[in-house]
């Protein structure tokens, strides 16, 4: 068994070239947001195209490739943290796999293509910041914002936060510093808005710029791992996602506290019309696709399907009395049922089009309000029992919505995958 190595080229020179190439291919998928099941399946296909009988064993922090060499098995390991999301890299790697399987690429050409896909740049900084600002405004519309001054403050806060995140990334590799700094800025701007009476009790000026920081793909990938029986990897992904939420909550609450403002725990949202919900959802899905560096050619699928899913969620909740949990399940079920066969037939990564369609439903605002509730409880809130009840209700609601989203996505995906995989 070979010793642990890094993803750097120099650390892999001792490996068999084909194994090194298969590991690099798996690393591109694993570290850029592709689901674990898809990563494992596609690495197996890539290895077969190279005449290797191999199985990928993923864990947080490393990938292990077990190779059967005619009765003698060997294992190769590389470091790989699934902490990023860049669907341009995933799509490029999958296109390389397709070309390799058809014989259009040699192993040497495939190696160059995989190396290029691993370094494909994310969305440009200005476009990233604009997408953050637009997504935050769209989320505010979904929650019922009704003041133009608040909309302007949300746009500026989220846009500047996006620029700040990219600036911090140039000087630090810390995974939690970027969301913390952006949330701190959102808290300060939100505190100014509260003191200037530009924000209602919903505090949308404060929470919406932070909503775009919530690591939705990691939460959903974690649930997919849990449901596939990958308990250790699923738990690690969820811990990572919750640590990011904690960093966002700390930054947000510190920014508010610096200006003497707080985040109410038990405030709901205003109702909006169907056309407002559908339009805002479509804009939000498009902006999230930019966050994930999704190729423009893939945008129509998540935008159309995500818009329809949000519309069905609105109808279920407004016309049939469904709650937020069942509404999220219905929307995610539709997305999984429609996009799974589309992704398979068009050779698109499900993560690229599926996550963008539903990630705006991840209940980040409930988690932020729960964090504020815990701080108020620790500080001896006036009506402590009411704060405790509201905080626990926020935690329970967030947990149930996340579970409903995971089940809604994975049940139709597993069923369609099994049906389409039949001989």
C-alpha positions in Angstrom: 0.0 0.0 0.0 1.4 3.3 -1.0 1.8 6.2 1.5 -0.5 9.1 1.7 0.3 11.8 -0.9 -1.1 15.1 -1.9 -3.0 16.1 -5.1 0.1 17.9 -6.4 1.7 16.4 -9.5 5.1 16.0 -7.9 3.7 13.9 -5.1 2.1 11.4 -7.5 5.0 10.7 -9.8 5.6 7.3 -8.2 2.2 6.0 -9.0 1.2 4.2 -12.1 0.3 6.8 -14.7 -3.1 5.4 -15.3 -3.9 5.2 -11.6 -2.6 8.8 -11.2 -4.9 9.9 -14.0 -7.9 8.2 -12.5 -7.2 9.7 -9.1 -6.8 13.2 -10.7 -10.1 12.7 -12.5 -11.9 11.7 -9.3 -10.3 14.6 -7.4 -11.8 17.1 -9.9 -15.3 15.7 -9.3 -15.0 15.1 -5.6 -13.5 18.5 -4.7 -15.9 20.6 -6.9 -19.3 19.6 -5.7 -20.3 16.4 -7.5 -22.2 13.9 -5.4 -20.3 11.0 -4.0 -22.3 8.3 -5.8 -21.7 10.0 -9.2 -18.0 10.5 -8.4 -17.6 6.8 -7.5 -19.5 5.6 -10.6 -17.7 7.8 -13.0 -14.2 7.1 -11.6 -15.0 3.4 -12.2 -16.0 4.1 -15.8 -12.8 6.2 -16.3 -10.7 3.4 -14.9 -12.3 0.9 -17.2 -11.6 3.1 -20.2 -8.0 3.0 -19.1 -8.1 -0.9 -18.7 -8.0 -0.6 -15.0 -10.2 -2.6 -12.6 -10.5 -0.1 -9.7 -12.8 1.2 -7.1 -12.8 4.7 -5.5 -13.2 4.9 -1.8 -13.9 8.5 -0.8 -13.5 10.0 2.7 -13.2 13.6 3.8 -9.6 14.6 3.2 -8.6 11.8 1.0 -9.5 9.6 -2.0 -8.3 5.9 -2.1 -8.2 4.0 -5.4 -8.2 0.3 -4.9 -6.8 -1.5 -7.9 -7.0 -5.2 -8.7 -3.8 -6.1 -10.5 -4.5 -9.7 -11.4 -4.9 -11.2 -8.0 -2.7 -8.7 -6.1 -4.6 -5.6 -5.0 -3.0 -2.3 -4.3 -4.3 1.0 -3.0 -3.3 4.6 -3.9 -4.3 7.6 -1.9 -4.4 11.4 -2.4 -5.5 14.2 -0.3 -8.8 15.8 -1.4 -11.2 17.9 0.5 -14.8 18.3 -1.0 -15.1 21.9 0.2 -15.5 23.6 -3.1 -18.2 24.0 -5.8 -17.2 24.6 -9.4 -19.5 23.0 -11.9 -17.4 24.2 -14.9 -14.6 21.9 -13.7 -17.1 19.0 -13.2 -18.6 19.4 -16.6 -15.2 19.6 -18.3 -14.1 16.4 -16.5 -17.2 14.5 -17.5 -16.8 15.6 -21.1 -13.2 14.1 -21.0 -14.7 10.9 -19.7 -17.2 10.7 -22.5 -14.5 11.4 -25.1 -12.2 8.8 -23.5 -14.9 6.1 -23.6 -15.7 6.7 -27.2 -12.0 6.5 -28.2 -11.9 10.1 -29.3 -9.1 10.8 -26.8 -5.9 9.0 -25.9 -4.8 8.6 -22.3 -2.2 11.3 -22.8 -4.7 13.7 -24.2 -7.2 12.8 -21.5 -4.5 13.6 -18.9 -4.0 17.1 -20.3 -7.8 17.6 -20.4 -8.2 16.5 -16.8 -5.4 18.8 -15.7 -7.0 21.7 -17.5 -10.4 21.0 -15.9 -8.8 21.0 -12.5 -7.6 24.6 -12.9 -10.6 26.0 -14.7 -11.3 29.5 -13.2 -14.5 30.2 -11.2 -17.0 32.9 -12.3 -15.3 36.4 -12.7 -15.3 38.5 -9.5 -17.7 41.2 -10.7 -20.1 38.6 -12.1 -19.9 36.7 -8.8 -20.6 39.9 -6.8 -23.5 40.9 -9.0 -25.0 37.4 -8.7 -24.7 37.6 -4.9 -26.5 41.0 -4.9 -29.3 39.7 -7.3 -29.8 36.5 -5.4 -30.1 38.3 -2.1 -32.7 40.7 -3.6 -34.6 37.7 -5.1 -34.6 36.0 -1.7 -35.9 39.2 -0.1 -38.8 39.2 -2.6 -39.6 35.6 -1.7 -39.8 36.6 2.0 -42.0 39.6 1.2 -39.8 42.7 1.1 -41.9 45.8 0.4 -39.6 48.8 0.7 -37.3 50.0 -2.1 -34.8 51.4 0.4 -34.5 47.9 2.0 -34.0 46.4 -1.5 -31.2 48.8 -2.3 -29.5 48.1 1.1 -29.7 44.3 0.5 -28.3 44.7 -3.0 -25.3 46.8 -1.8 -24.7 44.6 1.2 -24.6 41.3 -0.7 -22.7 42.7 -3.7 -20.0 44.3 -1.5 -19.9 41.1 0.5 -19.2 39.1 -2.7 -16.3 41.4 -3.5 -15.0 41.1 0.0 -15.1 37.3 -0.1 -13.0 37.2 -3.3 -10.5 39.7 -1.8 -10.2 37.6 1.4 -9.7 34.4 -0.7 -6.5 36.0 -2.2 -4.8 36.2 1.1 -6.2 33.3 3.2 -7.2 29.7 2.5 -9.2 29.5 5.7 -12.6 27.9 4.8 -14.6 29.9 7.3 -13.0 33.4 7.1 -14.8 34.4 3.9 -18.4 33.7 5.1 -17.5 35.2 8.5 -16.3 38.5 7.0 -19.2 38.8 4.6 -21.7 38.1 7.3 -20.0 40.6 9.6 -20.4 43.3 6.9 -24.1 42.2 6.4 -24.6 42.6 10.2 -23.1 46.0 10.3 -25.1 47.3 7.3 -28.2 45.6 8.8 -27.6 47.3 12.1 -27.3 50.7 10.3 -30.6 50.0 8.5 -32.3 49.1 11.8 -31.1 52.3 13.5 -32.2 54.3 10.4 -35.6 52.5 10.4 -35.0 51.1 6.9 -35.6 47.6 8.0 -38.8 46.0 9.2 -39.1 43.4 12.0 -38.3 40.8 9.3 -34.7 42.1 9.3 -34.4 41.2 5.6 -31.7 43.7 5.1 -29.7 41.6 7.6 -30.5 38.0 6.8 -30.8 38.0 3.0 -27.2 38.9 2.2 -26.3 36.0 4.6 -28.6 33.6 3.0 -26.4 33.6 -0.1 -23.5 32.4 2.1 -25.3 29.2 3.2 -23.5 26.1 1.9 -26.6 24.5 0.4 -24.8 22.0 -1.9 -22.8 20.6 1.0 -25.9 20.1 3.0 -27.6 18.3 0.1 -24.6 16.2 -0.7 -24.4 15.3 3.0 -28.0 14.1 2.9 -27.4 12.1 -0.3 -24.4 10.4 1.5 -26.5 9.6 4.5 -29.2 8.0 2.4 -26.7 6.0 0.5 -25.2 4.6 3.7 -22.0 6.7 3.6 -22.4 7.7 7.2 -18.9 8.9 7.9 -18.6 11.1 4.8 -22.2 12.4 5.2 -21.5 13.3 8.9 -18.3 15.1 8.0 -20.0 17.0 5.2 -22.8 18.1 7.5 -20.3 19.2 10.2 -18.5 21.3 7.7 -21.7 22.9 6.5 -22.8 23.6 10.1 -19.5 25.1 10.9 -19.9 27.5 8.0 -23.4 28.3 9.2 -21.9 29.0 12.7 -19.3 31.3 11.2 -22.0 33.2 9.3 -24.2 33.4 12.4 -21.3 34.7 14.6 -20.3 37.3 12.0 -24.0 38.4 11.6 -24.7 38.7 15.3 -21.5 40.5 16.0 -22.2 43.0 13.3 -25.7 43.6 14.7 -24.5 43.8 18.3 -21.9 46.4 17.4 -24.7 48.8 16.5 -27.1 47.7 19.3 -29.5 45.7 17.1 -30.8 42.2 17.4 -32.3 39.6 15.2 -35.9 38.6 16.2 -36.4 34.9 16.7 -40.2 34.4 16.1 -40.8 36.5 13.0 -42.3 34.8 9.9 -42.5 36.1 6.3 -45.1 38.0 4.3 -47.2 36.3 1.7 -46.5 37.1 -2.0 -48.4 36.4 -5.2 -47.7 33.4 -7.4 -46.1 35.5 -10.2 -43.8 37.2 -7.7 -42.8 33.9 -6.2 -42.1 32.3 -9.6 -40.2 35.3 -11.0 -38.1 35.7 -7.9 -37.4 32.0 -7.8 -36.2 32.0 -11.5 -33.8 34.9 -10.8 -32.5 33.2 -7.7 -31.8 29.9 -9.4 -30.0 31.7 -12.2 -27.8 33.6 -9.6 -27.0 30.5 -7.7 -25.9 28.8 -10.9 -23.4 31.6 -11.3 -22.2 31.0 -7.7 -21.5 27.4 -8.7 -19.8 28.4 -11.9 -22.3 26.4 -13.9 -21.7 26.6 -17.7 -24.2 29.0 -19.4 -25.3 26.1 -21.7 -26.8 24.3 -18.6 -28.7 27.3 -17.2 -32.1 26.8 -18.9 -32.7 23.4 -17.1 -32.3 24.5 -13.5 -34.1 27.9 -14.1 -37.1 26.3 -15.8 -37.4 23.4 -13.5 -36.6 25.4 -10.4 -39.2 28.0 -11.3 -41.9 25.3 -11.8 -41.0 23.7 -8.5 -41.2 26.9 -6.6 -44.6 27.6 -8.2 -45.9 24.2 -7.2 -44.6 24.8 -3.7 -46.5 28.1 -3.6 -49.7 26.5 -4.7 -49.3 23.6 -2.2 -48.7 26.1 0.7 -51.2 28.8 -0.3 -54.0 26.9 -1.9 -53.9 23.5 -0.2 -52.7 24.5 3.3 -49.4 22.5 3.2 -46.6 23.6 5.5 -43.1 24.6 4.8 -41.8 21.0 5.2 -44.3 19.3 2.8 -43.9 22.2 0.4 -40.2 21.8 0.3 -40.6 18.0 -0.2 -43.0 18.5 -3.2 -40.7 21.0 -4.9 -37.6 18.8 -4.4 -39.5 15.7 -5.6 -40.4 17.4 -8.8 -36.8 18.6 -9.4 -35.4 15.1 -8.7 -38.0 13.4 -10.9 -37.5 15.8 -13.9 -33.8 16.5 -13.7 -32.5 13.0 -13.0 -33.4 11.5 -16.4 -32.4 14.8 -18.1 -29.0 14.7 -16.5 -28.4 11.1 -17.5 -29.5 11.5 -21.1 -27.7 14.8 -21.7 -24.6 13.8 -19.7 -25.0 16.7 -17.3 -24.0 16.5 -13.7 -27.1 16.3 -11.5 -25.3 18.5 -8.9 -24.9 21.3 -11.4 -28.6 21.5 -12.3 -30.3 20.0 -9.3 -28.8 21.9 -6.5 -29.2 25.3 -8.1 -32.9 24.5 -8.6 -33.6 23.9 -4.9 -30.8 25.4 -2.8 -32.7 28.7 -2.2 -35.1 26.6 -0.1 -32.4 25.6 2.4 -33.7 27.2 5.6 -30.7 29.3 6.5 -32.9 32.1 7.9 -34.3 29.7 10.5 -30.8 28.7 11.5 -29.7 32.4 11.9 -32.8 33.2 14.0 -32.1 30.1 16.1 -28.5 31.3 16.7 -29.9 34.7 17.8 -32.3 32.9 20.1 -29.5 31.0 21.8 -27.6 34.2 22.3 -30.7 35.9 23.8 -31.3 32.9 26.1 -27.6 33.0 27.3 -28.0 36.7 28.0 -31.2 36.3 30.0 -33.9 37.4 27.6 -37.0 39.1 29.1 -39.5 36.5 28.1 -37.2 33.6 28.3 -39.7 30.8 27.9 -41.1 32.4 24.7 -37.6 32.8 23.3 -36.7 29.2 24.2 -39.9 28.0 22.5 -39.3 30.1 19.3 -35.6 29.0 19.2 -36.5 25.3 19.4 -39.3 25.7 16.9 -36.8 27.3 14.4 -34.3 24.5 14.9 -36.9 21.8 14.5 -38.4 23.5 11.4 -35.0 23.9 9.8 -34.1 20.2 10.5 -37.4 18.9 9.1 -37.2 21.1 6.0 -33.6 19.9 5.3 -34.7 16.2 5.7 -37.7 16.8 3.5 -35.5 18.3 0.8 -33.0 15.4 0.9 -35.8 12.8 0.7 -37.5 14.8 -2.1 -34.4 14.8 -4.2 -33.1 11.3 -3.5 -36.2 9.2 -3.7 -37.0 10.0 -7.4 -33.3 10.1 -8.2 -32.7 6.6 -6.9 -35.8 5.3 -8.6 -35.0 6.9 -12.0 -31.3 5.8 -11.8 -32.3 2.2 -11.1 -34.9 2.2 -13.8 -32.6 3.7 -16.5 -29.8 1.4 -15.5 -31.8 -1.7 -16.4 -30.5 -3.7 -19.4 
